[in-house]
Amino acid sequence: MNQMFCYQCQETAGCRGCTKVGVCGKQPDVAAMQDLLVYVTKGISAVATALRSEGQEVETQISYLVTLNLFTTITNANFDKESIKARIRTTLDTKKELLSRLHSTANLPEAALWDGEGDWEEKAKTVGVLSTENEDIRSLRELITYGLKGLSAYTKHANVLMQDDPDVDAFIQRALAATLDDRLSVDDLVALTLETGKYGVAGMALLDKANTSAYGNPEISRVNIGVGKNPGILVSGHDLRDLEMLLEQTQGTGVDVYTHSEMLPAHYYPAFKKYKNFVGNYGNAWWKQKEEFESFNGPILMTTNCIVPPKDSYKDRIYTTGAAGYPGCKYIPGAIGEKKDFSQIIEHAKRCAAPTEIEHGEIVGGFAHAQVFALADQVVDAVKSGAIKKFVVMAGCDGRAKSRDYYTEFAKALPKDTVILTAGCAKYRYNKLALGEIGGIPRVLDAGQCNDSYSLAVIALKLQEIFGLDSINDLPIIYNIAWYEQKAVIVLLALLYLGVKNIHLGPTLPAFLSPNVAKVLVENFGIAGIHSVEEDMKLFFGENA
């Protein structure tokens, strides 16, 4: 019998599912509580949706609760069983109050009515992924749920910058409730999957607005990858507001601040450049943190997912906040709209040695949509002259699998007249290669974090307009995207909603796609996997590649 079942990330065991312990390090009891948290979150979403159907208002705090719950269950975000159980209790208590306001509970699903009685471990066994027997229905329900997890992560980042979209929040809850509805057919769920992509575009647009309103439009920037002489704090994850509060509180303390992995693009925003102790980026993608956190010497702030279970040698230097959590690591509280107190981590840093240098030099980024639009004439001229033959979108995630070396070798093998468009930590596979420029345009244009894949879609739509093309698929753009977790799922669904076809996804296709669901994506959207670099070069560029 399975001790757990989870197949939401790319590295799931055997590309089938983790059944004894998560490849990510998640233990079965934690997996059970995450399953139960998702279940009660679907339940409160069904109640909120019913309230709206009766014409009643659903408070913004309910939406915040739902999105934070989902964010908590994203791969590598929270391994702390007790904090997850606390979120379940809060959700049950809040749901009870919402139920009292409903005029009728007759059509609500069981998840909306469950009051938390009984053994939670036993309850979790009955509500996990495998509780849906039909393979195709299960596949689509999970595809939608994982897309909503990614969307919730992005909306949460917008929320902390005081930006909301009630329509997106209402959809998240309506779609979660729909995954409990046994009356919905495969066709109904396929339609809901595409609708999830529609709201994915809206959610990423909301976050783009929130980030640029608060910090300005990203601009071409050279980012130091060396170190200074002062003790430092390393900030990982994705939450720019956490970084801002930390930078404000470290002024005059003698403590420097560095970014790690997905936080690198913070250096592209004008507002962060005023902080003299904002030194640079330390290290690479999330999965190398065991070695890099060791050599950093100072404390590390995990603002979101991408936690690798830490070694004892540096575990006491790990701090978490927001949706992130790990048992035995210090947690820094602070709700949306509150100012977090980072004094503890700052004082810790003062007692530490300066970071050990692991590399030196600079990397270039900051090519989000506003910056690329500013270069539009230069880019268009390069395309028209033939200097740029094709763009290759290599956005997405990085991971531990040896098969991901493919993306480094693929980047090296690209013809010299191609430009890589990237976002997310996948870029660490090639952003330090000497790939050169085309007429002053770098051959790697980094738009930013995974959510900034939105920028790549906006850029593509703008190029379609400039060149007067009927379809986004008529552009000289290849999509060869790496994926790892649920934020990549919502990016994929958003691209499908925008009409992008022939996306190649790797290093493996998601385990949660049943053969029939995969067939729908292949036949309707041209979704495909990857092969060897040599085979894919011929596929994308012809026999002479």
C-alpha positions as CSV (number, residue, x, y, z in Angstrom):
1,M,0.0,0.0,0.0
2,N,1.2,3.5,-0.8
3,Q,2.4,5.5,2.2
4,M,1.6,8.7,0.1
5,F,0.9,9.6,-3.4
6,C,2.2,12.8,-5.1
7,Y,3.0,13.5,-8.7
8,Q,2.7,17.2,-9.0
9,C,6.4,17.9,-9.9
10,Q,8.7,16.9,-12.7
11,E,11.0,14.9,-10.5
12,T,8.3,12.6,-9.1
13,A,9.6,9.1,-8.7
14,G,9.9,7.1,-11.9
15,C,7.8,9.8,-13.7
16,R,4.8,8.0,-12.1
17,G,4.5,9.3,-8.5
18,C,6.1,9.4,-5.1
19,T,4.6,6.7,-2.9
20,K,7.1,6.2,0.0
21,V,8.7,9.6,0.4
22,G,8.8,12.7,-1.9
23,V,11.8,13.1,-4.1
24,C,11.6,16.7,-2.7
25,G,12.1,15.3,0.8
26,K,8.4,15.6,1.8
27,Q,7.5,12.9,4.3
28,P,4.3,10.9,4.1
29,D,2.7,12.5,7.1
30,V,3.4,16.0,5.7
31,A,2.1,14.9,2.3
32,A,-1.1,13.7,4.0
33,M,-1.7,17.1,5.7
34,Q,-1.0,18.9,2.4
35,D,-3.7,16.7,0.8
36,L,-6.1,17.5,3.6
37,L,-5.3,21.3,3.3
38,V,-6.1,21.2,-0.4
39,Y,-9.3,19.3,0.4
40,V,-10.5,21.8,3.0
41,T,-9.5,24.7,0.7
42,K,-11.7,23.2,-2.0
43,G,-14.4,23.0,0.6
44,I,-14.2,26.6,1.7
45,S,-14.0,27.6,-2.0
46,A,-17.3,25.8,-2.7
47,V,-18.9,27.7,0.2
48,A,-17.5,31.0,-1.0
49,T,-18.8,30.3,-4.6
50,A,-22.2,29.5,-3.2
51,L,-22.3,32.7,-1.3
52,R,-21.5,34.7,-4.4
53,S,-24.3,32.8,-6.3
54,E,-26.7,34.1,-3.6
55,G,-25.5,37.6,-4.2
56,Q,-23.5,37.8,-1.0
57,E,-20.1,39.5,-0.7
58,V,-17.0,37.3,0.0
59,E,-14.4,39.2,1.9
60,T,-10.9,39.7,0.5
61,Q,-9.4,37.9,3.5
62,I,-11.1,34.7,2.4
63,S,-9.3,35.0,-1.0
64,Y,-6.0,35.6,0.8
65,L,-6.6,32.5,2.9
66,V,-7.3,30.3,-0.2
67,T,-4.3,31.5,-2.1
68,L,-1.9,31.1,0.8
69,N,-3.2,27.6,1.5
70,L,-2.6,26.6,-2.1
71,F,0.8,28.3,-2.1
72,T,1.8,26.4,1.0
73,T,1.3,23.0,-0.8
74,I,3.5,23.9,-3.8
75,T,6.5,21.7,-4.3
76,N,9.4,22.6,-1.9
77,A,7.5,25.4,-0.2
78,N,6.5,24.0,3.2
79,F,7.7,20.9,5.0
80,D,6.4,21.9,8.5
81,K,3.5,19.6,9.4
82,E,2.4,21.7,12.4
83,S,2.1,24.9,10.4
84,I,0.1,23.1,7.7
85,K,-2.2,21.7,10.4
86,A,-2.7,25.2,11.8
87,R,-3.8,26.3,8.4
88,I,-6.3,23.5,8.2
89,R,-7.8,24.6,11.6
90,T,-8.0,28.2,10.5
91,T,-9.7,27.2,7.3
92,L,-12.2,25.0,9.1
93,D,-13.0,27.7,11.6
94,T,-13.5,30.3,8.8
95,K,-15.6,27.9,6.7
96,K,-17.9,27.3,9.7
97,E,-18.6,31.0,9.9
98,L,-19.2,31.3,6.1
99,L,-21.6,28.3,6.2
100,S,-23.7,30.1,8.8
101,R,-24.3,32.9,6.3
102,L,-25.6,30.6,3.5
103,H,-29.3,30.4,2.9
104,S,-29.1,26.8,1.7
105,T,-26.4,24.2,2.0
106,A,-28.3,21.5,0.0
107,N,-26.0,21.3,-3.0
108,L,-22.7,21.6,-1.3
109,P,-20.1,18.9,-1.7
110,E,-18.9,16.8,1.3
111,A,-15.6,18.9,1.5
112,A,-17.7,22.0,2.2
113,L,-19.5,20.3,5.1
114,W,-16.7,18.4,6.8
115,D,-16.1,19.9,10.2
116,G,-12.7,18.4,11.0
117,E,-14.0,15.7,13.2
118,G,-12.2,12.3,13.4
119,D,-8.6,11.2,12.7
120,W,-7.1,13.6,10.2
121,E,-4.5,11.1,9.0
122,E,-7.3,8.6,8.1
123,K,-9.4,11.4,6.5
124,A,-6.4,12.4,4.3
125,K,-6.2,8.8,2.9
126,T,-9.7,9.2,1.5
127,V,-9.3,12.7,-0.1
128,G,-5.9,12.6,-1.9
129,V,-5.2,12.4,-5.6
130,L,-6.1,8.8,-6.0
131,S,-9.6,9.3,-4.5
132,T,-10.8,10.1,-8.1
133,E,-11.0,6.7,-9.7
134,N,-11.4,7.7,-13.4
135,E,-7.9,8.3,-14.7
136,D,-8.8,11.0,-17.2
137,I,-11.1,12.9,-14.8
138,R,-8.3,12.6,-12.2
139,S,-5.7,13.9,-14.6
140,L,-7.8,17.0,-15.6
141,R,-8.7,17.7,-12.0
142,E,-5.1,17.7,-11.0
143,L,-4.0,19.7,-14.0
144,I,-6.5,22.4,-13.0
145,T,-5.6,22.2,-9.3
146,Y,-1.8,22.5,-10.1
147,G,-2.5,25.4,-12.4
148,L,-4.5,27.1,-9.6
149,K,-1.6,26.5,-7.2
150,G,0.7,28.4,-9.6
151,L,-1.8,31.1,-10.1
152,S,-2.3,31.5,-6.3
153,A,1.4,31.9,-5.9
154,Y,1.5,34.8,-8.4
155,T,-1.6,36.5,-7.0
156,K,-0.2,36.2,-3.5
157,H,2.9,38.1,-4.6
158,A,0.6,40.8,-6.0
159,N,-1.5,40.9,-2.8
160,V,1.5,41.8,-0.6
161,L,2.0,44.8,-2.9
162,M,-1.7,45.7,-2.2
163,Q,-2.9,44.7,-5.7
164,D,-6.0,42.5,-6.1
165,D,-8.2,41.2,-8.8
166,P,-11.6,40.0,-7.4
167,D,-12.4,38.3,-10.7
168,V,-9.3,36.1,-10.5
169,D,-9.9,35.3,-6.8
170,A,-13.5,34.3,-7.6
171,F,-12.4,32.1,-10.5
172,I,-9.8,30.3,-8.3
173,Q,-12.5,29.4,-5.8
174,R,-15.0,28.5,-8.5
175,A,-12.5,26.3,-10.3
176,L,-11.4,24.6,-7.0
177,A,-15.1,23.9,-6.2
178,A,-15.6,22.5,-9.7
179,T,-12.9,19.8,-9.2
180,L,-15.3,18.3,-6.5
181,D,-18.2,18.1,-8.9
182,D,-18.7,14.6,-10.2
183,R,-21.2,15.8,-12.8
184,L,-18.5,17.4,-14.9
185,S,-17.4,15.5,-17.9
186,V,-14.0,15.3,-19.5
187,D,-15.1,18.0,-22.0
188,D,-16.3,20.2,-19.2
189,L,-12.9,19.9,-17.5
190,V,-10.9,20.5,-20.7
191,A,-12.9,23.7,-21.1
192,L,-12.1,24.6,-17.4
193,T,-8.5,23.9,-18.0
194,L,-8.3,26.5,-20.8
195,E,-10.3,28.9,-18.6
196,T,-7.6,28.4,-16.0
197,G,-5.1,29.6,-18.6
198,K,-7.2,32.7,-19.3
199,Y,-7.1,33.7,-15.6
200,G,-3.5,32.7,-15.5
201,V,-2.8,35.5,-18.0
202,A,-4.9,37.9,-15.9
203,G,-3.0,36.8,-12.7
204,M,0.4,37.3,-14.2
205,A,-0.7,40.7,-15.6
206,L,-1.8,41.7,-12.1
207,L,1.6,40.7,-10.7
208,D,3.4,42.6,-13.5
209,K,1.4,45.7,-12.7
210,A,2.1,45.3,-8.9
211,N,5.9,44.8,-9.4
212,T,6.3,47.6,-11.9
213,S,4.1,50.0,-10.0
214,A,6.1,49.5,-6.8
215,Y,9.6,49.1,-8.2
216,G,9.6,50.5,-11.8
217,N,10.1,48.7,-15.1
218,P,13.0,46.3,-15.2
219,E,15.9,47.7,-17.2
220,I,19.1,46.3,-18.7
221,S,21.4,45.6,-15.7
222,R,24.7,44.1,-15.0
223,V,24.6,42.0,-11.8
224,N,27.7,41.2,-9.7
225,I,28.2,37.5,-8.9
226,G,31.1,38.1,-6.6
227,V,31.1,39.0,-2.9
228,G,31.9,41.9,-0.6
229,K,33.8,41.9,2.7
230,N,30.8,42.4,5.0
231,P,28.7,39.7,6.5
232,G,25.6,39.1,4.5
233,I,22.0,37.8,4.3
234,L,21.1,35.6,1.3
235,V,17.5,36.0,0.1
236,S,15.9,33.2,-1.9
237,G,12.5,32.5,-3.4
238,H,10.3,35.1,-5.2
239,D,8.8,37.7,-2.9
240,L,10.1,41.2,-3.8
241,R,8.2,42.8,-0.9
242,D,10.1,40.7,1.6
243,L,13.3,41.7,0.0
244,E,12.3,45.4,0.1
245,M,11.5,45.2,3.8
246,L,14.8,43.5,4.6
247,L,16.8,46.0,2.6
248,E,15.1,48.9,4.5
249,Q,15.9,47.3,7.8
250,T,19.6,46.5,7.0
251,Q,20.5,50.1,6.2
252,G,23.4,51.2,8.4
253,T,23.8,47.8,10.0
254,G,27.0,46.7,8.2
255,V,25.1,43.7,6.8
256,D,25.0,43.2,3.0
257,V,22.1,41.5,1.1
258,Y,22.5,39.1,-1.8
259,T,19.9,37.4,-4.0
260,H,19.8,33.7,-4.7
261,S,18.2,31.7,-7.6
262,E,14.8,33.2,-8.6
263,M,15.4,36.4,-6.6
264,L,18.2,37.4,-9.1
265,P,15.8,39.6,-11.2
266,A,15.3,42.0,-8.2
267,H,18.5,43.6,-9.4
268,Y,16.8,44.7,-12.6
269,Y,14.2,46.9,-10.9
270,P,15.3,50.6,-10.5
271,A,13.9,50.9,-7.0
272,F,16.3,48.3,-5.6
273,K,19.4,50.0,-7.0
274,K,19.3,52.7,-4.4
275,Y,20.4,50.3,-1.7
276,K,24.2,50.4,-1.5
277,N,24.3,47.1,0.5
278,F,22.5,45.2,-2.2
279,V,25.7,43.6,-3.4
280,G,24.7,41.0,-6.0
281,N,23.6,37.4,-6.7
282,Y,25.2,34.5,-5.0
283,G,25.1,31.0,-6.5
284,N,22.8,29.4,-9.1
285,A,19.5,27.6,-9.3
286,W,17.7,26.3,-6.2
287,W,18.9,22.7,-6.3
288,K,22.5,23.6,-5.7
289,Q,21.7,25.3,-2.4
290,K,23.2,22.6,-0.1
291,E,26.7,23.5,-1.3
292,E,26.1,27.2,-1.8
293,F,24.3,27.9,1.5
294,E,27.2,26.2,3.2
295,S,29.8,28.5,1.7
296,F,27.6,31.6,2.1
297,N,28.4,31.6,5.8
298,G,25.5,33.9,6.8
299,P,21.8,33.4,7.3
300,I,19.4,32.6,4.5
301,L,15.9,33.9,4.2
302,M,13.5,31.6,2.2
303,T,10.6,33.8,1.1
304,T,8.7,31.1,-0.9
305,N,9.2,27.6,-2.3
306,C,12.5,26.1,-3.5
307,I,13.6,24.8,-0.1
308,V,15.9,21.7,-0.2
309,P,15.9,19.9,3.2
310,P,18.9,21.6,4.8
311,K,22.0,20.0,6.2
312,D,22.6,20.2,9.9
313,S,25.7,22.3,9.3
314,Y,23.6,25.3,8.2
315,K,20.1,24.5,9.2
316,D,20.3,27.0,12.1
317,R,21.0,29.7,9.5
318,I,17.7,29.1,7.6
319,Y,14.8,31.5,8.2
320,T,11.4,31.1,6.5
321,T,8.5,33.5,6.0
322,G,5.2,33.7,4.1
323,A,4.1,30.3,2.7
324,A,7.5,28.7,3.3
325,G,8.3,26.6,6.3
326,Y,10.6,23.9,7.5
327,P,10.6,22.1,10.9
328,G,13.3,23.4,13.3
329,C,13.9,26.5,11.2
330,K,13.0,30.0,12.5
331,Y,9.8,31.5,11.0
332,I,9.3,35.2,10.6
333,P,5.6,36.1,10.7
334,G,3.7,38.9,9.0
335,A,0.4,39.1,7.2
336,I,-0.4,41.0,4.1
337,G,-0.1,44.7,4.8
338,E,2.0,44.2,7.9
339,K,5.7,45.1,8.2
340,K,7.8,42.1,9.1
341,D,10.5,42.4,11.7
342,F,13.8,41.1,10.4
343,S,15.9,42.1,13.4
344,Q,16.6,38.5,14.4
345,I,18.1,37.5,11.1
346,I,20.0,40.8,10.9
347,E,21.6,40.3,14.3
348,H,22.4,36.7,13.3
349,A,24.2,37.9,10.2
350,K,26.4,40.3,12.3
351,R,27.8,37.2,14.0
352,C,28.8,35.5,10.8
353,A,31.8,35.6,8.5
354,A,31.5,37.2,5.1
355,P,30.4,35.0,2.2
356,T,33.1,32.8,0.6
357,E,33.5,33.7,-3.0
358,I,32.5,30.9,-5.4
359,E,32.6,32.9,-8.7
360,H,33.2,36.4,-9.9
361,G,32.1,38.6,-12.7
362,E,28.7,39.8,-13.9
363,I,25.6,38.6,-15.7
364,V,23.2,40.7,-17.7
365,G,19.4,40.7,-17.5
366,G,16.4,43.0,-17.3
367,F,14.8,42.2,-20.6
368,A,11.1,42.3,-19.6
369,H,8.6,43.7,-22.0
370,A,9.0,47.4,-21.4
371,Q,12.8,47.1,-22.0
372,V,12.4,45.0,-25.1
373,F,9.8,47.4,-26.4
374,A,12.4,50.2,-26.0
375,L,14.7,48.1,-28.2
376,A,11.9,47.2,-30.6
377,D,13.3,49.1,-33.6
378,Q,16.7,47.4,-33.1
379,V,15.1,44.0,-32.8
380,V,12.8,44.4,-35.8
381,D,15.7,45.6,-38.0
382,A,17.8,42.6,-36.9
383,V,14.9,40.3,-37.9
384,K,14.2,42.0,-41.2
385,S,17.9,42.0,-42.1
386,G,18.2,38.3,-41.3
387,A,20.7,39.0,-38.5
388,I,18.2,37.3,-36.1
389,K,16.6,34.3,-37.8
390,K,14.8,32.8,-34.8
391,F,13.9,33.4,-31.2
392,V,14.0,30.4,-28.8
393,V,11.8,30.6,-25.7
394,M,13.7,28.6,-23.0
395,A,11.8,29.8,-20.0
396,G,10.8,27.7,-17.0
397,C,12.5,25.8,-14.2
398,D,15.7,24.1,-13.4
399,G,16.1,20.9,-11.4
400,R,18.5,18.2,-10.2
401,A,18.0,15.6,-13.0
402,K,21.1,14.9,-15.1
403,S,18.8,15.0,-18.2
404,R,18.6,18.8,-17.7
405,D,22.1,19.1,-19.0
406,Y,20.3,19.0,-22.3
407,Y,19.3,22.7,-22.0
408,T,22.9,23.8,-21.6
409,E,24.0,21.7,-24.6
410,F,21.0,22.9,-26.6
411,A,21.9,26.6,-25.9
412,K,25.5,25.9,-26.9
413,A,24.4,24.2,-30.1
414,L,22.0,27.0,-31.3
415,P,22.9,28.7,-34.5
416,K,24.6,32.1,-33.9
417,D,21.7,33.9,-35.5
418,T,19.2,32.9,-32.7
419,V,18.3,34.7,-29.6
420,I,17.2,33.0,-26.4
421,L,14.2,34.5,-24.5
422,T,14.1,33.2,-20.9
423,A,12.5,33.7,-17.5
424,G,12.6,31.6,-14.4
425,C,15.5,29.6,-13.0
426,A,16.0,27.5,-16.2
427,K,18.3,30.3,-17.2
428,Y,21.0,29.2,-14.9
429,R,21.7,26.4,-17.4
430,Y,23.1,28.9,-19.9
431,N,23.1,32.5,-18.6
432,K,26.8,32.4,-17.7
433,L,27.8,31.0,-21.1
434,A,29.7,33.3,-23.5
435,L,27.0,33.2,-26.2
436,G,27.8,36.7,-27.5
437,E,25.5,39.3,-29.1
438,I,23.8,40.1,-32.4
439,G,24.3,43.7,-33.4
440,G,24.5,44.7,-29.7
441,I,21.5,42.5,-28.6
442,P,22.6,39.8,-26.2
443,R,21.8,36.3,-27.3
444,V,20.2,35.6,-23.9
445,L,17.4,38.0,-23.0
446,D,16.4,37.3,-19.4
447,A,12.9,38.7,-18.6
448,G,13.1,37.8,-14.9
449,Q,11.3,35.3,-12.6
450,C,9.1,32.5,-13.7
451,N,6.0,34.8,-13.5
452,D,7.8,37.1,-16.0
453,S,7.1,34.5,-18.6
454,Y,4.1,36.8,-19.0
455,S,6.6,39.3,-20.5
456,L,7.7,36.8,-23.1
457,A,4.0,36.4,-24.2
458,V,3.6,40.2,-24.3
459,I,6.7,40.5,-26.4
460,A,5.5,37.8,-28.8
461,L,2.1,39.5,-29.2
462,K,3.8,42.8,-29.8
463,L,6.0,41.3,-32.5
464,Q,3.0,39.7,-34.1
465,E,1.4,43.2,-34.2
466,I,4.5,44.8,-35.6
467,F,5.0,42.3,-38.4
468,G,1.3,42.3,-39.2
469,L,0.9,38.5,-38.8
470,D,-2.4,36.7,-38.5
471,S,-1.2,34.3,-35.7
472,I,1.3,34.3,-32.9
473,N,2.4,31.0,-34.3
474,D,3.6,32.7,-37.6
475,L,6.4,34.3,-35.7
476,P,10.0,32.9,-35.9
477,I,9.7,31.6,-32.4
478,I,10.5,28.1,-31.0
479,Y,9.2,27.1,-27.6
480,N,11.5,24.7,-25.8
481,I,10.5,25.0,-22.1
482,A,11.8,23.3,-19.0
483,W,9.3,22.7,-16.2
484,Y,9.5,21.6,-12.6
485,E,6.5,22.6,-10.5
486,Q,3.1,24.2,-10.4
487,K,4.0,27.7,-11.4
488,A,5.3,26.3,-14.6
489,V,1.9,24.6,-15.1
490,I,0.0,27.9,-15.0
491,V,2.5,29.5,-17.4
492,L,1.9,26.6,-19.8
493,L,-1.9,26.9,-19.5
494,A,-1.6,30.7,-20.1
495,L,0.4,30.1,-23.3
496,L,-2.2,27.6,-24.5
497,Y,-5.0,30.1,-23.8
498,L,-3.1,32.7,-25.9
499,G,-3.1,30.3,-28.8
500,V,0.6,29.3,-28.7
501,K,1.1,25.9,-30.3
502,N,3.9,23.4,-30.7
503,I,5.4,23.9,-27.3
504,H,8.1,21.4,-26.4
505,L,8.2,20.5,-22.7
506,G,10.9,18.7,-20.9
507,P,12.8,17.0,-19.6
508,T,9.8,14.8,-19.3
509,L,6.1,15.3,-19.8
510,P,4.1,15.6,-16.6
511,A,3.2,12.4,-14.9
512,F,-0.2,13.7,-14.1
513,L,-1.2,13.7,-17.7
514,S,-3.1,10.5,-18.5
515,P,-2.6,9.1,-22.0
516,N,-5.9,10.4,-23.2
517,V,-5.4,13.9,-21.7
518,A,-1.9,14.0,-23.2
519,K,-3.4,13.0,-26.5
520,V,-5.8,16.0,-26.4
521,L,-2.9,18.4,-25.8
522,V,-0.9,16.9,-28.6
523,E,-3.7,16.9,-31.1
524,N,-5.1,20.3,-30.3
525,F,-2.0,22.2,-29.3
526,G,1.0,20.3,-30.7
527,I,2.5,19.8,-27.2
528,A,5.6,17.6,-27.5
529,G,8.5,16.4,-25.4
530,I,12.2,16.7,-26.1
531,H,14.7,14.3,-27.7
532,S,18.5,14.5,-28.0
533,V,20.1,17.9,-28.8
534,E,21.1,16.7,-32.2
535,E,17.6,15.4,-33.1
536,D,15.9,18.6,-31.8
537,M,18.4,20.8,-33.7
538,K,17.3,19.1,-36.9
539,L,13.7,19.3,-36.0
540,F,13.8,23.1,-35.3
541,F,16.4,24.2,-37.8
542,G,16.6,21.6,-40.5
543,E,19.1,19.0,-41.6
544,N,21.9,21.5,-41.9
545,A,21.7,22.5,-38.2
